[in-house]
Amino acid sequence: MAIRNNLAVLMAQRMLKANDVSIATGISRSTLSGLVNNKSKMIQFATLDTLCRYLKVTPAEFFAYDPHPTDEHWYYDSWRGNHGD
C-alpha cells in the first residue's frame, strides 16, 4: 500500500512505548498495535487527532505517501534516508 503511518518511527524518536502512549492518550493497546505495525486499514479522525496532539505532529508528519512504490521497502528506506541513490 502506498499510504503508511509513521507512528512506530515517531514513538521511537521520542523513546515511547505503546503502553506509555496508551496510558497518556486513552487509546487502546490493540489499536496502537495495529497502527504501529501498519496493519490497520483505517484510523478514526478522533484517534488521529489525539495522537497528533500527543506527539506534537501534523497529520502530514503522521503519514507517509508514495503514489508509485517500487518495492515493499520504500517506506522504511525513506525513513533511513535511502532514496534509491
ZINOR-V10500 format. One line per field, one symbol per residue. ss: DSSP state (@ for helix, = for strand, . for the rest). phi: phi as a letter, one per 20 degrees, with the letter a starting at -180 (. if undefined). burial: I if it has 9 or more other ideal C-beta (glycine too) atoms within 8 Angstrom, else O. Layout:
BEGIN
ss = ???
phi = ???
burial = ???
END
This chain:
BEGIN
ss = ..===.@@@@@@@....@@@@@@@@...@@@@@@@@........@@@@@@@@@@@...@@@@===........@@@@@@@.....
phi = .edcddgffffffdlddgfgfgffdneffffffffgeldfebcfgfffffffffelcegfffdcccfcfebfegfffffenedmf
burial = OOOIIIIIOIIOOOOOOIOOIIOOIOIOOOIIIIIIOIOIOOOOOOIIOIIIOIIOOOOOOIIIOIOOOOOOOIIOIIIOOOOOO
END
